[in-house]
Amino acid sequence: MSEIDNLYTAVLGLKAPWSVERVETQLDAGEVHVWVALPKKERWVCPECEAAAPIHDHQERSWRHLDTCQFHTVVHARVPRLNCPTHGIRQLQVPWAEPGSQFTALFEALAIDWLSQASVTAVAKHLRISWDEASGIMARAVRRGLERREAEVIRHVGVDETSFAKRQAYVTVVADLERSRVLYVADNRSQAALDGYWAGLSHEHLVAIEAVAMDMCAPYIQSVMLNVPFADERIVFDKFHIAQNLNQAVDQVRRSEHRRLSAAGDTILKGTKFDWLRHPASFTRAAGQAFDALRERVHRVARAWELKETAMAIFDLKAPWAARRNFARWFAWAIRSQLEPLKRVARTLRKYWDQIENYFRHRITNAGLEAINTKIQGVKRRSRGFRSRERFKLAIYFHCGGLDLYPAGAIRS
């Protein structure tokens, strides 16, 4: 065996009975072709049952490998197809690539590393493969990752929706809040979408769920109530969604007051939207003093802001009974406030108070899932959107699933 044959035997990680037959360099085409062969008159075993099986025929196969310096490198082999008495015709598995792939495991591993950092289009261009081939590598990576994922106890589950495209198109995302990884993605934000996740869990795993953090979305509530044991004690309405609802109510009051004051020539509220949404601790001393002066002049908006801040301060309390008592006082204040947007939010919070109160027992939020959603939106921007919902779901699993994506034959450092 020549030095170059030895080199590619080591590079491909070949072991007996496989060996490099010959290597051909095509300088004009910028390609290296490596032929790998098996010894003749050998007996092989079925890749499924490992029973001895005679050779039925051979198939000429080729695989794209990592470049040799700047040269496009291709591995070739005549792969036996075996006639198993039990399973019929089965192709002998090669050690350098997974079944059905046209790339070596090491090439797929490199593509997976690149796909984790760049768009499919960019990876396809720089690796000199087609867009469909790059997307296929991603799809196989997700498929093997999901197949390798073992059933395990998930104590804290987060449920949320994320936008797929404009015009209110969404997917439902279920996450493991303790490990910050996506467990499940389904079309739309319906009860059926979430039902699909629970259907894949055993009764033991459903019982083991301690808390489900979510927003006050009626289809999600119905799904959890129907599928999760002791759901009344497990649902935790996310405090950040509650803050979002309160902020929207404050902004509605601000906009209403801005229209009223502007009609009289007073533009004091112009450009102040985000001042009313900021946390007081984020103000500098000068900004805080200016904001205090503003509150003295616009009483209705100031009252709405104080209601919002007081409501969120309830979540700093330790005991459920203390939270319940303070919420009752806050609710009475909100209903008397004569601020219709705040009154609507107050009634919603009272309707769902039992599940909001569960926060003080479980102390979980969807903050981890919001971080995942931010990552998902980043993937969307990098890819300049997705043409199909299936590719969007695939990308979520790939980037946020915490999956073991690499082929079995790829040695990872």
C-alpha positions in Angstrom: 0.0 0.0 0.0 1.4 3.4 -1.0 1.8 6.4 1.3 -1.1 8.1 -0.2 -3.3 5.0 0.3 -2.2 4.9 3.9 -3.1 8.6 4.2 -6.6 8.1 3.1 -7.0 4.9 5.0 -6.3 7.0 8.2 -8.3 10.0 7.0 -11.4 7.9 6.4 -10.9 5.9 9.5 -11.0 2.6 7.5 -10.6 -0.7 9.3 -10.3 -4.2 7.9 -11.8 -5.6 5.7 -12.2 -2.2 4.0 -9.0 -0.7 2.4 -8.1 2.0 -0.1 -7.8 0.5 -3.6 -6.4 3.5 -5.4 -6.4 7.3 -5.4 -6.7 9.4 -8.5 -5.9 13.2 -8.7 -7.6 15.2 -11.4 -5.7 18.5 -11.3 -7.6 20.2 -14.2 -10.9 19.4 -12.5 -9.6 20.2 -9.0 -10.8 16.8 -7.7 -9.4 13.8 -5.8 -11.1 10.5 -6.2 -10.6 7.7 -3.7 -11.7 4.1 -4.5 -12.4 1.9 -1.5 -12.8 -1.9 -1.8 -13.6 -5.1 0.0 -11.7 -8.4 -0.4 -13.4 -10.8 -2.7 -14.9 -14.2 -1.8 -15.8 -13.0 1.7 -19.0 -13.9 3.6 -21.0 -11.0 5.1 -23.8 -10.6 7.6 -27.2 -8.8 7.3 -26.9 -5.2 8.7 -30.2 -5.7 10.5 -30.1 -9.2 12.1 -26.4 -10.0 11.6 -27.2 -13.4 10.1 -24.9 -14.7 7.4 -26.1 -13.6 4.0 -24.8 -14.2 0.4 -24.0 -11.3 -1.9 -26.9 -10.5 -4.3 -25.1 -7.9 -6.4 -23.0 -4.7 -6.1 -24.0 -1.1 -6.3 -21.6 1.7 -7.4 -21.8 4.4 -4.8 -20.0 7.7 -4.3 -19.8 10.1 -1.3 -18.6 13.7 -1.1 -15.8 13.9 1.5 -14.0 16.8 3.1 -11.8 18.7 0.7 -8.1 17.6 0.3 -6.5 21.0 0.6 -8.4 22.9 -2.1 -9.4 19.8 -4.0 -13.0 18.5 -4.1 -12.8 14.9 -2.8 -15.0 12.0 -3.6 -15.0 8.5 -2.2 -16.1 5.6 -4.4 -17.0 2.0 -3.6 -18.8 -1.0 -5.0 -21.0 -1.8 -2.1 -22.4 -5.4 -1.8 -26.2 -5.9 -1.5 -26.9 -9.0 0.6 -29.8 -11.4 0.3 -30.9 -12.0 3.8 -33.2 -15.0 4.4 -35.2 -12.9 6.8 -35.1 -9.3 5.6 -34.5 -9.8 1.9 -32.2 -7.5 -0.1 -30.2 -5.2 2.2 -27.2 -3.1 1.4 -24.0 -3.6 3.5 -23.4 -0.6 5.6 -20.2 1.4 5.1 -18.3 2.8 8.1 -17.6 6.2 6.6 -21.2 7.3 5.9 -24.8 6.7 7.2 -27.2 4.7 5.1 -28.8 6.7 2.3 -26.4 9.6 2.6 -24.3 10.9 -0.3 -21.8 12.5 2.0 -19.3 11.0 4.4 -20.0 11.4 8.1 -17.1 13.8 8.5 -18.4 16.0 5.7 -21.9 16.0 7.3 -20.4 17.0 10.7 -18.6 19.9 9.1 -21.9 21.0 7.3 -23.8 20.7 10.6 -21.2 23.0 12.4 -21.6 25.6 9.6 -25.4 25.3 9.5 -25.4 26.1 13.2 -23.8 29.5 12.4 -25.1 30.5 9.0 -28.1 30.1 6.7 -28.7 27.1 4.4 -28.0 29.3 1.4 -24.6 30.5 2.7 -23.5 27.0 3.7 -24.5 25.5 0.4 -22.5 28.2 -1.4 -19.3 27.8 0.6 -19.3 24.0 0.7 -20.2 23.9 -3.0 -23.3 21.8 -2.7 -26.9 22.5 -3.7 -29.4 24.2 -1.4 -31.4 21.0 -1.3 -28.4 19.0 -0.3 -27.6 21.4 2.6 -31.2 21.3 3.7 -31.1 17.5 3.5 -28.1 17.4 5.8 -30.1 19.5 8.3 -33.2 17.3 8.0 -31.2 14.1 8.6 -29.4 15.7 11.6 -32.8 16.6 13.2 -34.2 13.2 12.4 -31.3 11.3 14.0 -31.3 13.7 17.0 -35.0 13.1 17.6 -34.6 9.4 17.3 -31.7 9.4 19.8 -33.7 11.5 22.3 -34.8 9.2 25.1 -38.0 9.5 27.0 -37.3 11.4 30.3 -39.1 13.2 33.0 -39.7 16.9 32.3 -40.7 18.7 35.5 -41.2 22.2 34.2 -42.8 22.7 30.8 -43.1 26.0 28.9 -45.7 26.5 26.2 -45.8 29.5 23.8 -46.4 30.4 20.2 -44.0 32.0 17.8 -44.7 33.7 14.5 -43.9 31.8 11.3 -44.9 34.6 8.9 -47.1 37.7 8.6 -50.9 37.5 8.7 -51.0 35.8 12.1 -49.3 32.6 11.1 -47.9 30.7 14.2 -46.4 27.5 15.4 -46.8 26.1 18.9 -43.5 25.5 20.8 -43.1 23.3 23.9 -39.9 23.6 25.8 -38.1 22.1 28.7 -37.6 25.1 31.0 -34.9 23.5 33.1 -32.6 22.6 30.2 -33.8 25.5 27.9 -34.5 23.3 24.9 -37.4 22.8 22.5 -39.2 19.5 22.9 -42.0 19.8 20.4 -43.2 22.1 17.5 -46.6 21.9 15.9 -48.6 23.9 13.3 -50.8 26.8 14.5 -51.6 27.7 18.1 -54.7 25.5 18.6 -55.7 23.0 21.2 -55.0 20.2 18.7 -51.5 21.5 18.2 -50.7 21.2 21.9 -52.6 17.9 22.3 -50.1 16.3 20.0 -47.3 16.8 22.6 -49.2 15.3 25.5 -50.2 12.3 23.3 -46.6 11.4 22.9 -46.0 11.1 26.7 -46.7 8.1 28.9 -49.0 8.4 31.9 -46.0 8.3 34.2 -44.3 11.2 32.4 -47.6 13.2 32.5 -47.9 12.7 36.2 -44.3 13.8 36.7 -45.0 17.2 35.3 -44.9 19.7 38.2 -45.7 22.9 36.4 -46.7 24.2 32.9 -45.8 27.9 32.3 -48.0 29.5 29.6 -50.0 32.6 28.7 -53.7 32.9 29.1 -54.5 31.4 25.7 -57.8 29.5 25.8 -56.9 26.6 23.4 -53.7 26.0 25.4 -55.6 26.1 28.7 -58.1 23.6 27.4 -55.4 21.3 26.2 -53.6 21.2 29.5 -56.8 20.8 31.5 -57.8 17.8 29.4 -54.4 16.1 29.3 -52.2 16.9 32.4 -53.2 15.4 35.7 -54.0 17.9 38.5 -53.8 20.7 35.8 -55.4 23.3 38.1 -52.4 23.0 40.4 -49.9 22.7 37.5 -50.8 25.7 35.2 -48.7 28.8 35.9 -49.7 31.8 33.9 -46.5 33.5 33.0 -45.9 36.8 34.8 -44.1 38.3 31.8 -47.2 37.8 29.7 -49.2 39.5 32.5 -46.7 42.4 32.4 -47.2 42.6 28.6 -51.0 42.9 29.1 -50.6 45.6 31.7 -48.1 47.5 29.5 -50.5 47.4 26.6 -53.3 48.7 28.9 -51.1 51.6 30.1 -50.2 52.4 26.5 -53.8 52.5 25.5 -54.5 55.0 28.3 -51.4 57.1 27.2 -52.6 57.2 23.5 -56.1 58.2 24.5 -54.8 61.0 26.7 -52.3 62.1 24.0 -55.2 62.5 21.5 -57.2 64.4 24.0 -54.4 66.7 25.1 -53.1 67.2 21.5 -56.6 68.4 20.5 -56.1 71.2 23.0 -52.5 72.0 21.8 -50.7 70.1 24.6 -48.1 67.6 23.3 -46.5 66.7 26.6 -47.0 63.0 26.0 -45.4 63.0 22.6 -42.4 60.6 22.5 -43.0 59.3 26.0 -44.3 55.8 25.1 -41.3 53.9 26.4 -40.9 55.9 29.5 -44.2 54.4 30.8 -43.1 50.9 29.9 -39.6 51.0 31.5 -38.8 49.6 34.9 -38.3 52.4 37.4 -34.9 51.0 38.4 -33.6 51.6 34.8 -34.0 55.4 35.0 -31.0 57.5 35.6 -31.4 60.1 38.4 -32.1 62.9 35.9 -34.5 60.8 33.8 -36.3 59.7 37.0 -36.8 63.3 38.1 -38.1 64.2 34.6 -40.5 61.2 34.7 -41.8 62.2 38.2 -42.5 65.7 36.9 -44.3 64.2 33.9 -46.5 62.1 36.1 -47.5 65.2 38.1 -49.0 66.6 34.9 -50.8 63.6 33.4 -52.8 62.1 36.2 -54.7 59.4 34.2 -51.6 57.9 32.6 -49.8 58.2 35.9 -52.6 56.3 37.7 -52.5 53.6 35.0 -48.7 53.3 35.4 -49.0 53.0 39.2 -51.6 50.3 38.8 -49.2 48.4 36.5 -46.2 48.7 38.8 -48.3 47.8 41.9 -49.6 44.7 40.1 -46.1 43.5 39.2 -44.9 44.1 42.7 -47.2 41.4 43.9 -44.9 38.9 42.2 -42.1 39.8 44.6 -44.1 38.4 47.5 -43.2 35.1 49.0 -46.4 33.5 50.2 -49.5 32.7 48.1 -51.9 34.0 50.8 -50.1 37.4 50.8 -50.3 37.6 47.0 -54.0 36.8 47.2 -54.7 39.5 49.8 -52.7 42.1 47.8 -54.3 41.2 44.6 -57.8 41.6 46.1 -56.8 45.1 47.1 -55.3 45.9 43.7 -58.4 44.6 41.9 -60.7 46.9 43.9 -58.4 49.8 43.1 -58.3 48.9 39.4 -62.1 48.6 39.1 -62.5 52.0 40.7 -59.8 53.6 38.5 -62.2 54.7 35.7 -59.5 53.4 33.3 -61.3 50.9 31.1 -58.1 49.2 29.7 -56.9 48.5 33.2 -60.3 47.3 34.3 -60.4 44.8 31.4 -57.0 43.4 32.5 -58.1 43.3 36.1 -61.1 41.2 35.3 -59.0 38.8 33.2 -56.5 38.4 36.1 -59.3 37.8 38.6 -60.8 35.1 36.2 -57.4 33.3 36.1 -56.2 34.1 39.6 -55.9 30.5 40.8 -53.4 29.7 38.1 -51.6 33.0 38.5 -51.3 32.2 42.2 -49.6 28.9 41.3 -46.5 31.0 40.5 -45.9 31.5 44.2 -45.7 27.7 44.6 -43.6 26.8 41.6 -41.7 30.0 40.9 -41.3 29.4 37.2 -41.8 31.7 34.2 -41.5 31.4 30.4 -38.3 33.6 30.5 -36.3 30.7 29.1 -38.8 30.1 26.3 -38.8 33.8 25.5 -35.0 33.5 25.1 -35.5 30.5 22.8 -38.1 32.6 20.8 -35.6 35.4 20.5 -33.1 32.8 19.0 -35.8 31.5 16.7 -36.5 35.0 15.4 -32.7 35.4 14.8 -32.7 32.3 12.7 -35.6 33.7 10.8 -33.8 36.9 10.1 -30.6 35.1 9.1 -32.5 32.9 6.7 -34.6 35.8 5.4 -37.8 33.9 6.3 -39.0 30.4 5.5 -41.1 29.4 2.5 -42.7 26.5 4.3 -43.8 25.9 7.8 -42.1 22.5 7.8 -38.7 24.0 7.1 -39.4 26.5 9.9 -40.1 23.7 12.3 -37.0 21.8 11.2 -34.9 24.9 11.9 -36.3 25.3 15.4 -35.5 21.7 16.2 -32.0 22.1 14.7 -31.0 25.3 16.5 -33.0 25.0 19.7 -33.7 21.3 20.3 -30.5 20.5 22.2 -30.2 17.4 20.0 -27.3 15.1 19.2 -27.1 16.0 15.6 -23.9 14.4 14.4 -23.6 11.2 12.4 -22.4 8.1 14.3 -19.2 7.8 12.2 -18.1 11.4 12.9 -15.5 11.7 15.7 -16.2 14.9 17.6 -13.5 16.5 19.7 
